[in-house]
């Protein structure tokens, strides 16, 4: 494969506007610490049903401060403690001006709560205001009865660290715990070893909190290097916390103290752990179990203990393994029934001389129509997620896609896809993001100089809509009215969109190709018109950089995620988010819509993945296994499987039915930058900044996996035989491959910027 398949010359100027931070190859930048959100997904407003009457006003949803009201969604994971966001406070004060304390407020000294109550009163939300006051009263009573911390500057979350008069007992207690694990039977040893890292962390922090700095340093130097390799980066950051003052506002500290570390073990292993007190003195036993009870969540299951390889497959996240209770909710991963559309006639230029083959092609098309009309038993209710009625242009586009599917190549081990590589050359600034339209007609690039550039991948050029005066003279009944509306004098091979004030980290085309989304370091998501080539809306929900944006496969909705550790669900008709998904403990780096648009998948720098229900706002899947930040996601076309790529150089395959890890694919020598499934789901492709593209036999993986024997309590064996699933690997010259896309006929498109050698 050659990376000179098509070249794009970009004669931009050298001036760069609003470059606010340097980005490493993994997509992270120098990010300031932010408050940790609570383990909850907050419905910011109910999803409105689209209305056909444009004159009917839609009541605006309340802004972010309402998120402080306890949500109705039930979250399966134990919720961490939560403190009000500073940026929420600032947002309210900017919107409503100075808010004076309420006379009868339960917390008159809390300006954030006063601002929220004032907002609720202003919008006549009396019931919500009363419920919030009741919760504040309960919290005030609980706070008054709770023992006060001796150092309020450090925070209440650190009050669980006990004061011990003998700092040397920590080292001896941990040494005895380590010896107990090593002397245990092999079948229990690996699960018992899971508690070593969290106990080490909290013993060290307890020493620091009690101002035993010398003993804490000795404890770190002795036991830090022997922890698992995938925890060494966190331990290095932890080693800089040497004084109690360092613990306040530290991002890593927030992660450790706002959530219990989950350790999954069998009942027999837990029994062995309880017997450990026989090997310790009473003082050491009390010290150890205080740490376990306060900071660890032991997820005990019935069955045989797991092997070392099974444990390593799911370990490595900041907060430990995923709680099994978090994945018990049933999800409707099936596809929605396709709308009935009249298929377009076959194009006559396609092999007109072969008359005998035409009936076969028509028969194949009819079979596809019949197949798509069947109802999937695992599909959600068609009215569960409201969407507007299809326009005539949408029906024509779906009919065109159906016609293209009749010419789709059937991929497999004996018929791997052809690859077309688009290389961006002469780029005067860094390419931060790339995106290709669903019908493969346009390519967009987000640049570090805050601009967005769009190219046409077809023979026709990009044109602008005619002026309002010129549109009056057009015959609306003409068959080519859409073509006549465009101004041929404005035709260009590429268009430039200017509006952001920072690097553009994400771009996404709408399914109908009329709009483009972009997310930037300036915290704004912009919606651009690809007919007038202007910005239509600025969505200002995030207050920190936006790392990813994605349109729903059905349009109308889109999702965004960013440095504020949240993902948000939006609609193009409202300027406020419909849902705010909170639960990750670090940046949410990537986001993807499920094929049925009822769910959103997110990957985070906390090394975990989550699946969110767009309707209820709850987290329905929580999956751990990556050893570094998750950078890209891709759902299989049938909706059951999820592929994720990470900084740890691995591609993981997940079964969404139960949240289990199925396979671990290793081939690339650098971070995974792109993932894509073929249109029928038999081939999975992955790309990396090491300039390689790998093709994987996904059909073989699913056929050989005993999916019918898997359930919530049974963990399947994780496949690691990557060489048996790898169909081929292709390398460009000097172009890191940033984005992958399959056309409707299963031609693989790859894109990336040329790097000078």
C-alpha positions in Angstrom: 0.0 0.0 0.0 1.3 3.4 -0.9 0.5 6.5 1.1 0.7 8.7 -2.0 -2.8 7.5 -3.2 -4.0 11.1 -3.1 -2.3 14.2 -2.0 -3.9 17.3 -0.5 -1.9 20.5 -0.7 -2.6 22.9 2.1 -1.0 26.3 1.4 -1.8 27.8 4.8 0.0 30.7 6.3 2.5 30.3 9.0 0.5 32.3 11.6 -1.2 30.1 14.1 -4.2 31.4 16.0 -5.0 30.4 19.5 -2.8 27.4 20.0 -3.3 26.8 23.7 -1.4 23.7 24.5 1.0 21.1 23.2 -0.5 17.6 22.5 1.5 14.4 22.8 1.0 11.6 20.3 -1.7 10.0 22.5 -4.0 13.0 22.2 -3.4 14.4 25.7 -2.3 17.9 26.5 -1.0 19.6 29.6 -4.2 19.6 31.4 -5.0 21.4 34.6 -6.5 19.4 37.5 -10.3 19.6 37.7 -12.7 18.5 40.5 -13.8 14.8 40.4 -17.4 14.4 39.4 -19.7 12.0 41.3 -20.4 8.5 40.1 -23.7 9.4 38.6 -25.2 10.2 35.2 -27.3 13.3 35.5 -30.3 13.8 33.3 -30.1 17.5 32.6 -33.5 17.4 31.0 -35.8 14.9 29.5 -35.3 14.2 25.8 -37.9 16.2 23.9 -39.9 14.6 21.1 -39.4 16.4 17.8 -42.4 18.5 16.8 -43.4 19.3 13.3 -44.9 22.7 14.2 -42.0 25.1 14.2 -44.1 27.7 16.0 -44.5 25.5 19.1 -41.9 26.6 21.6 -39.9 24.0 23.3 -39.2 24.9 26.9 -35.4 25.2 27.4 -33.8 22.6 29.7 -32.3 24.0 32.9 -28.5 24.6 32.7 -25.8 22.7 34.4 -26.5 23.8 38.0 -29.6 21.6 38.1 -27.2 18.7 38.0 -26.8 19.1 41.8 -30.3 17.7 42.3 -30.1 14.0 43.0 -30.9 12.2 39.7 -33.5 9.6 39.4 -31.2 7.2 37.6 -30.0 4.2 39.7 -26.2 3.8 39.5 -25.0 0.3 40.3 -21.4 1.2 41.4 -20.9 2.6 44.9 -21.1 6.4 44.5 -18.1 8.4 45.7 -18.4 11.6 47.7 -19.0 14.7 45.7 -18.2 18.4 46.1 -19.7 21.1 44.0 -17.9 22.0 40.8 -16.2 25.3 40.8 -17.0 25.8 37.2 -20.7 25.3 37.9 -20.5 28.1 40.5 -18.8 30.4 38.1 -21.4 29.6 35.4 -24.3 30.4 37.6 -22.8 33.6 38.8 -22.1 34.8 35.3 -25.6 34.0 34.2 -27.6 35.4 37.1 -25.3 38.0 38.5 -24.5 38.3 42.2 -26.7 36.1 44.3 -27.4 37.2 47.8 -27.8 34.6 50.6 -31.4 33.4 51.2 -32.7 34.4 54.7 -34.1 30.9 55.6 -31.5 28.9 53.7 -30.2 25.7 55.4 -26.7 26.6 54.2 -26.5 30.4 54.0 -22.7 30.4 53.8 -22.6 28.2 50.6 -22.8 30.6 47.6 -23.0 27.7 45.1 -26.2 26.3 46.8 -27.6 29.8 47.1 -27.1 30.3 43.4 -28.8 27.1 42.5 -31.8 27.8 44.8 -32.1 31.3 43.3 -32.1 29.8 39.8 -34.8 27.3 40.8 -37.0 30.1 42.2 -36.4 32.3 39.2 -37.8 29.6 36.9 -40.7 28.6 39.2 -39.3 25.1 39.9 -40.8 25.0 43.4 -40.9 21.2 43.8 -37.2 20.8 42.9 -36.3 23.7 45.2 -38.1 22.1 48.2 -36.5 18.7 47.6 -33.1 20.3 47.3 -33.7 22.1 50.6 -34.7 18.9 52.3 -31.5 17.2 51.1 -29.4 20.1 52.3 -31.1 20.0 55.8 -30.3 16.3 56.0 -26.7 16.9 55.0 -26.4 19.8 57.5 -27.6 17.5 60.3 -25.2 14.7 59.3 -22.3 17.2 59.1 -23.1 18.5 62.6 -23.2 15.0 64.1 -20.0 13.8 62.3 -16.6 14.1 64.0 -14.8 17.2 62.7 -11.4 16.8 61.0 -8.5 18.4 62.7 -7.4 20.0 59.5 -10.3 21.3 57.5 -8.0 22.4 54.7 -7.3 18.8 53.7 -10.9 17.8 53.4 -13.3 15.4 55.0 -12.4 12.6 52.7 -9.0 12.3 54.4 -10.5 12.0 57.8 -10.7 8.2 57.4 -6.9 8.0 57.7 -6.3 7.0 61.3 -3.6 8.5 63.5 -1.1 5.9 64.6 1.6 6.4 67.2 4.0 3.9 65.7 4.8 4.6 62.0 7.1 1.6 61.8 4.1 -0.7 62.2 3.0 0.1 58.7 6.1 -1.3 57.1 6.0 -4.5 59.3 2.3 -5.0 58.6 2.7 -4.7 54.9 5.7 -7.0 54.9 3.7 -9.6 56.8 0.8 -9.2 54.3 3.2 -9.6 51.4 4.7 -12.7 53.0 1.2 -14.1 53.7 0.3 -13.7 50.0 3.5 -15.3 48.8 3.1 -18.3 51.1 -0.6 -18.9 50.1 -1.6 -21.7 47.8 -1.2 -21.0 44.1 -4.9 -21.1 43.5 -5.5 -18.3 45.9 -2.3 -16.4 45.6 -3.1 -14.3 42.5 -6.5 -13.0 43.8 -5.0 -12.3 47.2 -2.2 -10.3 45.5 -4.9 -7.9 44.2 -5.1 -6.2 47.6 -1.4 -5.4 47.7 -1.5 -2.3 45.5 -4.5 -0.5 47.1 -3.3 -1.3 50.6 0.2 0.0 49.7 -1.3 3.3 48.4 -3.5 4.0 51.4 -0.9 3.0 53.9 1.5 5.4 52.3 -1.1 8.2 52.2 -1.9 7.5 55.9 1.8 8.0 56.8 1.9 11.2 54.8 -1.4 12.4 56.4 0.0 11.8 59.9 3.2 13.7 58.9 5.6 10.7 59.1 7.4 12.0 56.1 10.7 10.0 56.6 8.8 6.7 57.2 6.6 7.4 54.2 9.5 7.8 51.9 11.1 4.6 53.2 7.8 2.8 52.7 7.6 4.1 49.1 11.2 3.2 48.2 10.8 -0.3 49.6 7.5 -1.4 48.3 6.8 0.9 45.3 9.0 -0.8 42.7 7.6 -4.3 43.4 4.0 -3.3 42.4 2.5 -4.4 39.1 4.1 -2.7 36.0 0.8 -1.0 34.9 0.6 0.8 38.2 4.1 2.3 38.1 3.1 5.6 36.4 0.5 6.2 39.2 3.1 5.3 41.9 5.5 7.8 40.4 2.9 10.5 40.6 2.1 9.4 44.1 5.7 9.6 45.2 5.6 13.4 44.8 2.9 13.6 47.5 5.2 13.9 50.5 3.3 16.4 52.7 -0.2 16.8 54.0 -0.5 20.0 52.0 0.2 18.2 48.8 -2.9 16.0 49.3 -5.3 18.9 48.9 -6.4 19.4 45.3 -4.2 16.6 44.0 -6.0 14.9 41.1 -4.6 11.4 41.9 -5.6 11.9 45.5 -9.1 12.7 44.5 -9.3 9.5 42.5 -8.1 7.4 45.5 -10.3 9.1 48.1 -13.6 9.6 46.2 -14.1 5.9 45.3 -13.3 2.6 46.9 -10.9 0.4 45.0 -12.8 -2.7 43.8 -11.1 -6.1 44.3 -12.9 -9.1 42.9 -12.2 -12.5 44.5 -13.9 -15.8 45.1 -15.5 -16.9 48.3 -12.7 -19.3 49.1 -10.1 -16.6 48.5 -11.9 -14.3 50.8 -12.0 -17.0 53.5 -8.2 -17.3 53.2 -7.9 -13.5 53.6 -10.0 -13.5 56.8 -7.7 -16.2 58.2 -4.8 -13.9 57.7 -5.3 -12.4 61.1 -3.7 -15.6 62.6 -0.4 -14.5 61.1 -0.4 -11.0 62.4 -0.3 -9.4 65.8 -3.5 -7.7 67.0 -2.1 -4.2 66.3 -1.0 -5.1 62.7 -4.3 -6.9 62.0 -6.3 -3.9 63.1 -4.2 -1.5 61.0 -4.6 -3.7 57.9 -8.3 -4.3 58.2 -9.0 -0.6 58.9 -7.5 0.1 55.5 -9.4 -2.7 53.8 -12.7 -1.8 55.3 -12.4 2.0 54.6 -10.9 2.0 51.1 -11.5 -1.4 49.4 -14.7 -2.9 48.0 -14.4 -6.7 48.0 -16.6 -8.1 45.2 -16.9 -11.7 46.4 -18.3 -14.2 43.9 -19.2 -17.9 44.1 -16.9 -20.2 42.1 -13.3 -21.1 41.5 -10.5 -18.5 41.9 -9.3 -16.9 38.7 -5.9 -17.5 37.1 -3.1 -15.0 36.8 -3.9 -14.4 33.1 -7.6 -13.9 33.8 -6.8 -11.3 36.5 -4.4 -9.4 34.3 -7.0 -9.1 31.6 -9.3 -7.0 33.6 -6.9 -5.3 36.1 -5.2 -1.9 35.7 -7.9 0.7 36.0 -7.5 3.6 38.5 -10.4 2.3 40.7 -9.7 -1.4 40.3 -11.8 -3.9 38.5 -15.3 -3.4 37.3 -18.0 -4.3 39.9 -20.0 -7.3 38.6 -23.2 -5.5 39.8 -22.4 -2.7 37.3 -23.0 -5.0 34.4 -26.2 -6.8 35.4 -28.6 -4.4 33.7 -30.1 -5.7 30.5 -29.3 -3.7 27.4 -31.1 -3.7 24.1 -28.1 -4.0 21.7 -30.1 -5.0 18.7 -30.7 -2.8 15.6 -33.8 -0.9 14.9 -36.0 -1.9 12.0 -35.0 0.0 8.9 -37.7 2.4 7.6 -39.5 1.3 4.4 -38.0 3.1 1.4 -38.5 2.5 -2.3 -35.1 1.2 -3.7 -33.6 3.2 -6.5 -33.2 1.4 -9.9 -29.8 -0.2 -10.6 -27.3 2.0 -12.4 -27.0 0.9 -16.0 -23.4 1.7 -16.3 -22.5 -1.3 -14.2 -21.7 -4.1 -16.6 -24.6 -3.5 -19.1 -23.4 -6.2 -21.5 -23.9 -9.0 -18.9 -27.7 -9.3 -19.3 -27.9 -12.6 -17.7 -26.6 -11.3 -14.4 -29.1 -8.5 -13.9 -31.9 -10.7 -12.5 -29.4 -12.1 -10.0 -28.5 -8.6 -8.8 -32.1 -7.7 -8.4 -32.7 -10.9 -6.4 -29.8 -10.1 -4.2 -31.2 -6.6 -3.6 -34.6 -8.0 -2.7 -33.0 -10.4 -0.2 -31.2 -7.5 1.5 -34.5 -5.6 1.8 -36.2 -8.6 3.3 -33.3 -9.1 5.7 -33.4 -5.5 6.9 -37.2 -5.6 7.4 -36.9 -8.4 10.1 -37.3 -7.3 13.7 -34.3 -7.9 15.9 -35.4 -9.5 19.2 -32.7 -7.6 21.1 -33.6 -4.3 19.6 -35.1 -1.5 21.7 -38.6 -0.2 21.2 -38.7 2.0 18.1 -40.3 4.9 20.1 -37.9 4.6 23.0 -35.6 7.3 21.6 -37.6 9.9 19.8 -36.4 11.0 16.3 -38.0 13.4 13.8 -39.8 12.0 10.8 -37.6 11.2 7.8 -37.6 13.9 5.1 -37.8 13.1 1.4 -34.1 13.8 1.0 -33.4 11.3 3.8 -35.4 8.6 2.2 -33.6 9.2 -1.1 -30.3 8.9 0.7 -31.3 5.7 2.4 -32.5 4.2 -0.9 -29.1 5.2 -2.5 -27.3 3.5 0.4 -29.5 0.4 -0.1 -28.6 0.3 -3.8 -24.9 0.6 -2.9 -25.2 -2.3 -0.5 -26.1 -4.6 -3.4 -22.7 -4.0 -4.8 -20.8 -4.5 -1.5 -17.8 -6.8 -1.5 -18.1 -9.8 0.8 -15.0 -9.7 2.9 -13.2 -12.5 4.6 -9.9 -14.3 4.9 -9.9 -15.0 1.1 -11.2 -11.6 0.1 -9.5 -8.8 2.2 -10.5 -5.2 1.5 -8.6 -2.9 -0.9 -7.2 0.2 0.8 -7.1 3.8 -0.4 -4.7 6.0 1.5 -5.3 9.8 1.6 -2.1 11.7 2.7 -2.2 15.3 3.8 0.9 17.1 2.5 2.4 20.5 2.8 0.6 21.1 6.1 1.9 24.2 7.9 0.4 23.2 11.2 -0.4 20.0 13.1 -3.4 17.9 12.1 -5.3 17.1 15.3 -8.3 15.2 13.9 -9.8 13.7 10.8 -13.3 12.6 9.7 -15.0 11.2 6.6 -18.6 11.5 5.7 -20.8 8.4 5.9 -21.1 8.2 2.1 -17.4 8.8 1.7 -18.0 12.0 -0.3 -16.1 14.5 2.0 -13.1 14.6 4.3 -12.6 17.1 7.2 -9.5 17.9 9.2 -9.2 19.8 12.5 -6.0 21.7 12.7 -3.9 23.1 15.5 -4.3 26.7 14.2 -8.0 26.5 15.2 -9.3 26.0 11.6 -11.3 23.3 10.0 -10.6 22.3 6.4 -13.1 20.3 4.3 -12.3 18.5 1.0 -14.5 16.8 -1.6 -13.5 13.2 -2.3 -15.6 13.0 -5.4 -15.3 14.7 -8.9 -17.7 17.5 -8.1 -16.5 20.5 -6.1 -17.9 22.1 -2.9 -20.3 24.8 -3.6 -22.2 27.4 -1.6 -25.9 28.1 -1.5 -27.2 30.9 -3.7 -28.3 34.2 -2.2 -31.9 34.6 -1.0 -32.8 36.8 -4.0 -31.5 34.2 -6.5 -33.3 31.4 -4.8 -36.7 33.1 -5.5 -36.3 32.4 -9.2 -35.7 28.7 -8.9 -38.5 26.3 -9.9 -39.2 24.3 -6.7 -40.9 21.5 -8.7 -37.9 20.7 -10.7 -36.2 17.3 -10.2 -32.8 18.8 -9.8 -33.9 21.6 -7.5 -31.2 20.8 -5.0 -28.6 21.1 -7.7 -30.0 24.5 -8.9 -29.9 25.9 -5.4 -26.1 25.8 -5.4 -23.9 28.6 -6.8 -21.5 27.2 -9.3 -19.3 30.4 -9.1 -18.3 29.4 -5.6 -17.1 25.9 -6.4 -13.9 24.9 -4.8 -12.1 21.7 -4.1 -11.8 22.6 -0.4 -13.4 25.0 2.0 -12.0 26.5 5.2 -14.1 27.1 8.4 -12.8 29.6 10.9 -14.3 30.3 14.3 -12.6 28.3 17.1 -9.9 29.9 19.3 -7.9 26.7 19.9 -6.8 23.5 18.3 -9.7 21.5 16.9 -9.5 18.0 18.4 -12.6 16.4 16.8 -14.8 16.6 13.7 -17.9 14.7 12.7 -20.2 14.8 9.7 -24.0 14.6 10.0 -25.5 11.5 8.2 -27.2 13.8 5.6 -23.9 15.6 4.9 -25.5 19.0 5.4 -23.7 19.8 8.7 -20.4 19.3 10.4 -19.5 19.3 14.2 -16.2 20.4 15.6 -14.8 20.3 19.1 -11.9 22.4 20.3 -9.6 23.3 23.1 -11.7 26.4 23.7 -14.4 24.2 25.2 -16.9 25.0 22.5 -18.7 22.6 20.1 -19.6 24.3 16.8 -22.2 23.2 14.3 -21.3 24.3 10.7 -23.5 24.4 7.7 -22.0 22.7 4.7 -24.4 24.6 2.4 -23.6 28.1 3.5 -20.2 27.2 5.0 -20.9 29.2 8.2 -21.2 28.4 11.9 -24.8 27.8 12.9 -24.6 27.2 16.6 -22.0 27.3 19.4 -22.7 24.8 22.2 -21.1 26.0 25.4 -21.5 23.2 27.9 -17.9 22.1 28.5 -15.7 24.5 30.3 -12.5 22.7 29.4 -11.1 21.3 26.1 -13.5 19.0 24.1 -11.7 15.9 23.1 -14.3 14.2 20.9 -17.7 14.8 19.2 -19.8 12.4 17.3 -23.1 12.6 15.4 -25.7 9.9 16.0 -26.0 7.4 13.1 -29.6 8.5 12.6 -28.8 12.3 12.9 -30.6 14.8 15.2 -28.6 13.9 18.3 -24.8 14.2 18.9 -22.5 13.6 21.8 -19.4 15.3 23.1 -16.8 14.6 25.8 -13.8 16.4 27.3 -11.4 17.3 30.0 -14.1 18.0 32.5 -14.6 14.2 32.9 -18.1 14.2 31.5 -19.8 13.2 28.3 -22.9 15.1 27.1 -25.8 14.3 24.9 -27.1 17.1 22.7 -29.7 17.8 20.0 -29.2 20.1 17.1 -32.4 21.9 18.1 -31.3 23.0 21.6 -28.3 24.9 22.9 -28.3 23.0 26.3 -27.3 19.4 26.8 -30.1 16.8 27.3 -27.9 14.5 29.4 -24.7 14.9 31.3 -22.9 11.5 31.9 -20.7 11.7 35.0 -18.7 8.8 36.4 -15.2 8.7 34.9 -12.4 9.6 37.2 -10.3 11.3 34.5 -10.6 12.9 31.1 -13.2 11.3 28.7 -11.0 11.0 25.6 -13.3 9.3 23.1 -16.9 8.7 22.4 -19.0 6.6 20.1 -22.7 6.1 19.4 -24.2 2.6 19.4 -25.7 1.7 16.0 -29.2 1.9 17.4 -28.5 5.4 18.9 -29.9 4.4 22.3 -26.5 4.1 23.9 -23.2 6.0 24.0 -19.8 4.4 24.7 -17.0 6.4 26.3 -13.3 5.7 26.9 -11.3 7.6 29.5 -7.8 8.3 30.8 -8.9 6.4 33.9 -8.3 3.3 31.8 -11.9 2.2 31.7 -14.9 2.1 29.3 -18.5 2.9 30.1 -21.7 2.4 28.2 -24.5 4.9 28.9 -28.2 4.7 28.3 -29.3 7.9 26.5 -32.9 7.6 27.8 -32.4 6.9 31.5 -29.0 8.6 31.7 -27.5 5.6 33.7 -24.3 3.7 33.2 -25.3 0.2 32.1 -21.8 -1.2 31.4 -18.5 -0.6 33.1 -15.5 -2.4 31.6 -11.8 -2.5 32.7 -8.8 -4.1 31.2 -6.7 -1.4 29.5 -3.5 -0.4 31.1 -3.4 3.1 29.7 -5.8 5.8 28.4 -8.5 4.6 26.0 -8.3 6.7 22.8 -10.7 5.2 20.2 -13.9 3.1 20.1 -15.9 1.3 17.4 -19.1 -0.7 17.7 -19.7 -3.7 15.5 -22.4 -3.3 12.9 -24.7 -5.8 14.7 -24.4 -3.7 18.0 -23.3 -6.5 20.3 -19.5 -6.0 20.3 -17.3 -3.0 21.1 -13.6 -2.6 20.1 -11.4 -0.2 22.0 -7.8 1.0 21.3 -5.4 2.5 23.8 -2.1 3.9 24.7 -1.1 0.4 25.9 -0.7 -0.7 22.2 -3.6 -3.2 22.4 -7.0 -3.6 20.9 -9.6 -5.1 23.2 -12.9 -6.7 22.1 -15.8 -6.6 24.5 -19.2 -8.4 24.6 -21.8 -5.8 25.5 -24.4 -8.4 26.4 -22.6 -9.1 29.7 -19.7 -6.7 29.7 -17.0 -9.4 29.3 -13.6 -9.1 27.6 -13.4 -11.6 24.7 -10.0 -10.9 23.0 -6.8 -9.0 23.3 -5.2 -8.1 20.0 -1.5 -7.1 19.8 0.4 -6.1 16.7 1.1 -2.4 16.7 4.3 -0.9 18.1 2.7 2.5 19.0 -0.6 3.9 20.3 -3.8 2.8 18.6 -5.2 5.8 16.6 -8.2 4.3 14.7 -10.6 1.4 14.6 -13.3 0.5 12.0 -15.5 -2.5 11.2 -16.4 -3.5 7.7 -20.0 -2.8 6.7 -21.1 -6.4 7.4 -18.9 -6.8 10.4 -16.6 -9.6 9.3 -13.3 -7.6 9.3 -12.0 -5.3 12.0 -9.2 -2.9 11.1 -6.9 -1.0 13.4 -4.4 1.7 12.7 -1.5 3.3 14.7 0.8 6.2 14.6 3.5 3.7 13.8 2.3 4.0 10.2 0.6 0.6 10.1 -2.8 -0.8 9.4 -3.8 -4.3 10.6 -6.7 -6.4 9.4 -8.3 -8.8 11.9 -10.7 -11.8 11.2 -13.5 -10.7 13.4 -15.9 -13.3 12.0 -13.6 -16.1 13.1 -13.3 -14.6 16.6 -17.0 -14.5 17.1 -17.7 -17.9 15.6 -15.1 -19.6 17.8 -16.2 -17.9 21.0 -18.7 -19.8 23.1 -21.0 -16.8 23.5 -24.0 -18.9 24.5 -22.2 -20.2 27.5 -21.3 -16.8 28.8 -23.3 -15.1 31.6 -22.8 -12.5 34.3 -21.1 -14.9 36.7 -19.0 -16.8 34.2 -15.9 -15.1 32.9 -14.9 -16.4 29.5 -11.3 -17.1 28.6 -9.7 -14.1 26.9 -8.2 -14.9 23.5 -4.6 -13.7 23.0 -3.7 -15.6 19.8 -3.4 -12.5 17.7 -1.4 -14.2 15.0 -4.3 -16.6 14.3 -6.7 -13.7 13.8 -4.4 -11.3 11.9 -5.2 -11.3 8.2 -2.6 -8.8 7.1 -0.6 -5.7 8.0 0.2 -2.8 5.7 2.7 0.0 6.3 2.8 3.5 4.8 6.0 5.3 4.1 6.1 8.0 6.7 2.4 8.7 7.3 0.8 7.9 10.7 -2.7 6.6 10.1 -5.1 8.6 12.2 -8.5 7.6 10.8 -10.2 4.6 9.2 -13.5 4.4 7.3 -15.2 1.7 5.2 -17.2 2.9 2.2 -20.6 1.4 1.5 -18.9 -1.0 -0.9 -16.4 -2.1 1.7 -13.4 -0.2 0.3 -11.2 0.9 3.2 -10.2 4.5 3.4 -7.3 5.6 5.5 -6.1 9.1 6.2 -3.1 10.8 7.9 -0.6 13.7 7.6 2.7 13.1 6.0 5.6 13.4 8.5 9.0 14.7 7.4 11.8 12.1 7.9 
